[in-house]
Amino acid sequence: MKLHVITFILFLSIFQAAFAQETNKFDEKGLRHGLWKGTYAESQRPRYEGTFEHGKETGVFKFFDDTKELKVIATRDFTAKDGSAYTTFFDQKGNKVSEGKEVNKLYEGEWKYYHLESKEIMTVENYSKGKLNGIRKVFYKSGKIAEEANYKDGIKNGPYKKYSERGVVLEDAIYKNGEFDGAVTYNDDAGKTIKGQFKNGKKSGIWKYYENGKLVKEENPNKPVKEKFKINSKNKGARKLPQNAPANR
């Protein structure tokens, strides 16, 4: 019996040694070549596995969580062979969290993000060399639009709109270099509206307050009054809009 055990252990050791020689190898130029497997430093559990071809990733790489279950938490697909990788992130239950293209490990083009444990899209973003560029859209789980913003080099620039799930435009504004700049309108589901202007992130000019389309108050931001005009949203309960709205959002 002992002989059989010793023989089995010896065979297993030889097999593991032979397998190890077939992974994590370099070519004659010192570049990674063939199947590679990485491990977490402390636990020594598998961290990733994928194939290199003379220093370049090929096929699909898998990345695992640091648990005994070895859940796949991300994949990077290099089959396009143009230097890009289509990357997908997963949660512990295998649901998609986000997906999109990377070039030189920087986000590029359209990226999609999903609602928690759902196939419904939560956010769609557009990137150029790792920075937000173009339209960014946020959706309610119902699929209805919640927010639209424009970006340039990672900073809000251009029209911005925020919606209630009922389709009411709660906020309609313009950004310049990440700050409010230009006309802005705030609405709620109860028919209240505030209209005004921003310049370089600060309120300017005359601000007007309406109820059901009727003008009820005007004010100069340089001469604030104590009264506050309430804006109500059925989505998130009542909220108060200060007379001096924040310069940054």
Contacts in CASP RR format, 6 or more apart in sequence:
PFRMAT RR
TARGET T0000
AUTHOR 0000-0000-0000
METHOD contacts of the structure
MODEL  1
MKLHVITFILFLSIFQAAFAQETNKFDEKGLRHGLWKGTYAESQRPRYEG
TFEHGKETGVFKFFDDTKELKVIATRDFTAKDGSAYTTFFDQKGNKVSEG
KEVNKLYEGEWKYYHLESKEIMTVENYSKGKLNGIRKVFYKSGKIAEEAN
YKDGIKNGPYKKYSERGVVLEDAIYKNGEFDGAVTYNDDAGKTIKGQFKN
GKKSGIWKYYENGKLVKEENPNKPVKEKFKINSKNKGARKLPQNAPANR
22 35 0 8 1.000
23 34 0 8 1.000
23 35 0 8 1.000
23 36 0 8 1.000
23 37 0 8 1.000
24 32 0 8 1.000
24 35 0 8 1.000
24 36 0 8 1.000
24 37 0 8 1.000
24 38 0 8 1.000
25 32 0 8 1.000
25 33 0 8 1.000
25 34 0 8 1.000
26 32 0 8 1.000
26 33 0 8 1.000
27 33 0 8 1.000
27 54 0 8 1.000
27 55 0 8 1.000
29 54 0 8 1.000
31 52 0 8 1.000
31 54 0 8 1.000
31 55 0 8 1.000
32 52 0 8 1.000
32 55 0 8 1.000
33 52 0 8 1.000
33 53 0 8 1.000
33 54 0 8 1.000
33 55 0 8 1.000
34 51 0 8 1.000
34 52 0 8 1.000
34 53 0 8 1.000
35 49 0 8 1.000
35 50 0 8 1.000
35 51 0 8 1.000
36 48 0 8 1.000
36 49 0 8 1.000
36 50 0 8 1.000
36 51 0 8 1.000
36 52 0 8 1.000
37 46 0 8 1.000
37 48 0 8 1.000
37 49 0 8 1.000
37 50 0 8 1.000
38 46 0 8 1.000
38 47 0 8 1.000
38 48 0 8 1.000
38 49 0 8 1.000
39 45 0 8 1.000
39 46 0 8 1.000
39 47 0 8 1.000
40 46 0 8 1.000
40 47 0 8 1.000
40 66 0 8 1.000
43 66 0 8 1.000
45 64 0 8 1.000
45 66 0 8 1.000
45 67 0 8 1.000
45 68 0 8 1.000
45 70 0 8 1.000
46 64 0 8 1.000
46 70 0 8 1.000
47 63 0 8 1.000
47 64 0 8 1.000
47 66 0 8 1.000
48 61 0 8 1.000
48 62 0 8 1.000
48 63 0 8 1.000
48 64 0 8 1.000
49 61 0 8 1.000
49 62 0 8 1.000
50 57 0 8 1.000
50 59 0 8 1.000
50 60 0 8 1.000
50 61 0 8 1.000
50 62 0 8 1.000
51 57 0 8 1.000
51 58 0 8 1.000
51 59 0 8 1.000
52 58 0 8 1.000
56 78 0 8 1.000
56 83 0 8 1.000
57 76 0 8 1.000
57 78 0 8 1.000
57 85 0 8 1.000
58 78 0 8 1.000
58 79 0 8 1.000
58 81 0 8 1.000
59 77 0 8 1.000
59 78 0 8 1.000
59 79 0 8 1.000
60 75 0 8 1.000
60 76 0 8 1.000
60 77 0 8 1.000
60 78 0 8 1.000
60 79 0 8 1.000
61 75 0 8 1.000
61 76 0 8 1.000
61 77 0 8 1.000
61 78 0 8 1.000
61 85 0 8 1.000
62 72 0 8 1.000
62 74 0 8 1.000
62 75 0 8 1.000
63 72 0 8 1.000
63 73 0 8 1.000
63 74 0 8 1.000
63 75 0 8 1.000
63 76 0 8 1.000
64 70 0 8 1.000
64 71 0 8 1.000
64 72 0 8 1.000
64 73 0 8 1.000
65 71 0 8 1.000
65 73 0 8 1.000
65 92 0 8 1.000
71 90 0 8 1.000
71 92 0 8 1.000
71 94 0 8 1.000
72 90 0 8 1.000
72 94 0 8 1.000
73 89 0 8 1.000
73 90 0 8 1.000
73 91 0 8 1.000
73 92 0 8 1.000
74 87 0 8 1.000
74 88 0 8 1.000
74 89 0 8 1.000
74 90 0 8 1.000
75 87 0 8 1.000
75 88 0 8 1.000
75 90 0 8 1.000
76 85 0 8 1.000
76 86 0 8 1.000
76 87 0 8 1.000
76 102 0 8 1.000
77 85 0 8 1.000
77 86 0 8 1.000
77 87 0 8 1.000
77 88 0 8 1.000
78 84 0 8 1.000
78 85 0 8 1.000
80 86 0 8 1.000
83 103 0 8 1.000
83 104 0 8 1.000
84 101 0 8 1.000
84 102 0 8 1.000
84 103 0 8 1.000
84 108 0 8 1.000
85 101 0 8 1.000
85 102 0 8 1.000
85 103 0 8 1.000
86 99 0 8 1.000
86 100 0 8 1.000
86 101 0 8 1.000
86 102 0 8 1.000
87 99 0 8 1.000
87 100 0 8 1.000
87 101 0 8 1.000
87 102 0 8 1.000
88 96 0 8 1.000
88 98 0 8 1.000
88 99 0 8 1.000
88 100 0 8 1.000
89 96 0 8 1.000
89 97 0 8 1.000
89 98 0 8 1.000
89 99 0 8 1.000
90 96 0 8 1.000
90 97 0 8 1.000
91 97 0 8 1.000
91 117 0 8 1.000
93 117 0 8 1.000
95 114 0 8 1.000
95 117 0 8 1.000
95 118 0 8 1.000
95 119 0 8 1.000
96 114 0 8 1.000
96 119 0 8 1.000
97 113 0 8 1.000
97 114 0 8 1.000
98 111 0 8 1.000
98 112 0 8 1.000
98 113 0 8 1.000
98 114 0 8 1.000
99 111 0 8 1.000
99 112 0 8 1.000
100 107 0 8 1.000
100 109 0 8 1.000
100 110 0 8 1.000
100 111 0 8 1.000
100 112 0 8 1.000
101 107 0 8 1.000
101 108 0 8 1.000
101 109 0 8 1.000
101 110 0 8 1.000
101 111 0 8 1.000
102 108 0 8 1.000
103 129 0 8 1.000
106 127 0 8 1.000
106 129 0 8 1.000
106 130 0 8 1.000
107 125 0 8 1.000
107 127 0 8 1.000
107 130 0 8 1.000
108 127 0 8 1.000
108 128 0 8 1.000
108 129 0 8 1.000
108 130 0 8 1.000
109 126 0 8 1.000
109 127 0 8 1.000
109 128 0 8 1.000
110 124 0 8 1.000
110 125 0 8 1.000
110 126 0 8 1.000
110 127 0 8 1.000
111 124 0 8 1.000
111 125 0 8 1.000
111 126 0 8 1.000
111 127 0 8 1.000
112 121 0 8 1.000
112 123 0 8 1.000
112 124 0 8 1.000
113 121 0 8 1.000
113 122 0 8 1.000
113 123 0 8 1.000
113 124 0 8 1.000
113 125 0 8 1.000
114 120 0 8 1.000
114 121 0 8 1.000
114 122 0 8 1.000
115 121 0 8 1.000
115 122 0 8 1.000
115 141 0 8 1.000
118 141 0 8 1.000
120 139 0 8 1.000
120 141 0 8 1.000
120 143 0 8 1.000
121 139 0 8 1.000
121 143 0 8 1.000
122 138 0 8 1.000
122 139 0 8 1.000
122 141 0 8 1.000
123 136 0 8 1.000
123 137 0 8 1.000
123 138 0 8 1.000
123 139 0 8 1.000
124 135 0 8 1.000
124 136 0 8 1.000
124 137 0 8 1.000
124 139 0 8 1.000
125 132 0 8 1.000
125 136 0 8 1.000
126 132 0 8 1.000
126 133 0 8 1.000
126 134 0 8 1.000
126 135 0 8 1.000
126 136 0 8 1.000
126 151 0 8 1.000
127 133 0 8 1.000
131 151 0 8 1.000
131 153 0 8 1.000
131 154 0 8 1.000
132 151 0 8 1.000
132 153 0 8 1.000
132 154 0 8 1.000
132 155 0 8 1.000
133 151 0 8 1.000
133 152 0 8 1.000
133 153 0 8 1.000
133 154 0 8 1.000
134 150 0 8 1.000
134 151 0 8 1.000
134 152 0 8 1.000
135 148 0 8 1.000
135 149 0 8 1.000
135 150 0 8 1.000
135 151 0 8 1.000
136 147 0 8 1.000
136 148 0 8 1.000
136 149 0 8 1.000
136 150 0 8 1.000
136 151 0 8 1.000
137 145 0 8 1.000
137 147 0 8 1.000
137 148 0 8 1.000
138 145 0 8 1.000
138 146 0 8 1.000
138 147 0 8 1.000
138 148 0 8 1.000
139 145 0 8 1.000
139 146 0 8 1.000
140 146 0 8 1.000
140 165 0 8 1.000
142 165 0 8 1.000
144 163 0 8 1.000
144 165 0 8 1.000
144 167 0 8 1.000
145 163 0 8 1.000
145 167 0 8 1.000
146 162 0 8 1.000
146 163 0 8 1.000
146 165 0 8 1.000
147 160 0 8 1.000
147 161 0 8 1.000
147 162 0 8 1.000
147 163 0 8 1.000
148 159 0 8 1.000
148 160 0 8 1.000
148 161 0 8 1.000
149 156 0 8 1.000
149 160 0 8 1.000
149 161 0 8 1.000
149 175 0 8 1.000
150 156 0 8 1.000
150 157 0 8 1.000
150 158 0 8 1.000
150 159 0 8 1.000
150 160 0 8 1.000
150 175 0 8 1.000
151 157 0 8 1.000
155 177 0 8 1.000
155 178 0 8 1.000
156 175 0 8 1.000
156 178 0 8 1.000
157 175 0 8 1.000
157 176 0 8 1.000
157 177 0 8 1.000
157 178 0 8 1.000
158 174 0 8 1.000
158 175 0 8 1.000
158 176 0 8 1.000
159 172 0 8 1.000
159 173 0 8 1.000
159 174 0 8 1.000
160 171 0 8 1.000
160 172 0 8 1.000
160 173 0 8 1.000
160 174 0 8 1.000
160 175 0 8 1.000
161 169 0 8 1.000
161 171 0 8 1.000
161 172 0 8 1.000
161 173 0 8 1.000
162 169 0 8 1.000
162 170 0 8 1.000
162 171 0 8 1.000
163 169 0 8 1.000
163 170 0 8 1.000
164 170 0 8 1.000
164 189 0 8 1.000
164 233 0 8 1.000
164 234 0 8 1.000
164 235 0 8 1.000
165 235 0 8 1.000
166 189 0 8 1.000
166 234 0 8 1.000
166 235 0 8 1.000
168 187 0 8 1.000
168 188 0 8 1.000
168 189 0 8 1.000
169 185 0 8 1.000
169 187 0 8 1.000
170 186 0 8 1.000
170 187 0 8 1.000
170 188 0 8 1.000
170 233 0 8 1.000
171 184 0 8 1.000
171 185 0 8 1.000
171 186 0 8 1.000
171 187 0 8 1.000
172 184 0 8 1.000
172 185 0 8 1.000
172 187 0 8 1.000
173 180 0 8 1.000
173 182 0 8 1.000
173 183 0 8 1.000
173 184 0 8 1.000
173 185 0 8 1.000
173 198 0 8 1.000
174 180 0 8 1.000
174 181 0 8 1.000
174 182 0 8 1.000
174 183 0 8 1.000
174 184 0 8 1.000
174 198 0 8 1.000
175 181 0 8 1.000
176 182 0 8 1.000
176 200 0 8 1.000
178 248 0 8 1.000
179 198 0 8 1.000
179 200 0 8 1.000
179 201 0 8 1.000
179 247 0 8 1.000
179 248 0 8 1.000
180 198 0 8 1.000
180 201 0 8 1.000
180 245 0 8 1.000
180 247 0 8 1.000
180 249 0 8 1.000
181 198 0 8 1.000
181 199 0 8 1.000
181 200 0 8 1.000
181 201 0 8 1.000
182 197 0 8 1.000
182 198 0 8 1.000
182 199 0 8 1.000
183 195 0 8 1.000
183 196 0 8 1.000
183 197 0 8 1.000
184 195 0 8 1.000
184 196 0 8 1.000
184 197 0 8 1.000
184 198 0 8 1.000
184 245 0 8 1.000
185 193 0 8 1.000
185 194 0 8 1.000
185 195 0 8 1.000
185 196 0 8 1.000
186 193 0 8 1.000
186 194 0 8 1.000
186 195 0 8 1.000
186 231 0 8 1.000
186 241 0 8 1.000
186 245 0 8 1.000
187 193 0 8 1.000
187 231 0 8 1.000
188 231 0 8 1.000
188 232 0 8 1.000
188 233 0 8 1.000
189 232 0 8 1.000
189 233 0 8 1.000
189 234 0 8 1.000
189 235 0 8 1.000
190 232 0 8 1.000
191 210 0 8 1.000
191 211 0 8 1.000
191 212 0 8 1.000
191 213 0 8 1.000
192 209 0 8 1.000
192 210 0 8 1.000
192 211 0 8 1.000
192 229 0 8 1.000
192 230 0 8 1.000
192 231 0 8 1.000
192 232 0 8 1.000
193 209 0 8 1.000
193 210 0 8 1.000
193 211 0 8 1.000
193 213 0 8 1.000
194 207 0 8 1.000
194 208 0 8 1.000
194 209 0 8 1.000
194 210 0 8 1.000
194 229 0 8 1.000
194 231 0 8 1.000
194 241 0 8 1.000
195 207 0 8 1.000
195 208 0 8 1.000
195 210 0 8 1.000
196 203 0 8 1.000
196 205 0 8 1.000
196 206 0 8 1.000
196 207 0 8 1.000
196 208 0 8 1.000
197 203 0 8 1.000
197 204 0 8 1.000
197 205 0 8 1.000
197 207 0 8 1.000
198 204 0 8 1.000
198 245 0 8 1.000
201 247 0 8 1.000
201 248 0 8 1.000
202 221 0 8 1.000
202 247 0 8 1.000
203 221 0 8 1.000
203 244 0 8 1.000
203 245 0 8 1.000
204 221 0 8 1.000
205 220 0 8 1.000
205 221 0 8 1.000
206 218 0 8 1.000
206 219 0 8 1.000
206 220 0 8 1.000
207 218 0 8 1.000
207 219 0 8 1.000
207 220 0 8 1.000
207 221 0 8 1.000
207 243 0 8 1.000
208 215 0 8 1.000
208 217 0 8 1.000
208 218 0 8 1.000
209 215 0 8 1.000
209 216 0 8 1.000
209 217 0 8 1.000
209 218 0 8 1.000
209 219 0 8 1.000
209 229 0 8 1.000
210 216 0 8 1.000
217 229 0 8 1.000
219 225 0 8 1.000
219 243 0 8 1.000
221 243 0 8 1.000
221 244 0 8 1.000
224 243 0 8 1.000
224 244 0 8 1.000
225 243 0 8 1.000
228 240 0 8 1.000
228 241 0 8 1.000
228 242 0 8 1.000
228 243 0 8 1.000
229 241 0 8 1.000
229 243 0 8 1.000
230 238 0 8 1.000
230 239 0 8 1.000
230 240 0 8 1.000
230 241 0 8 1.000
231 238 0 8 1.000
231 239 0 8 1.000
231 240 0 8 1.000
231 241 0 8 1.000
232 238 0 8 1.000
232 239 0 8 1.000
233 239 0 8 1.000
END
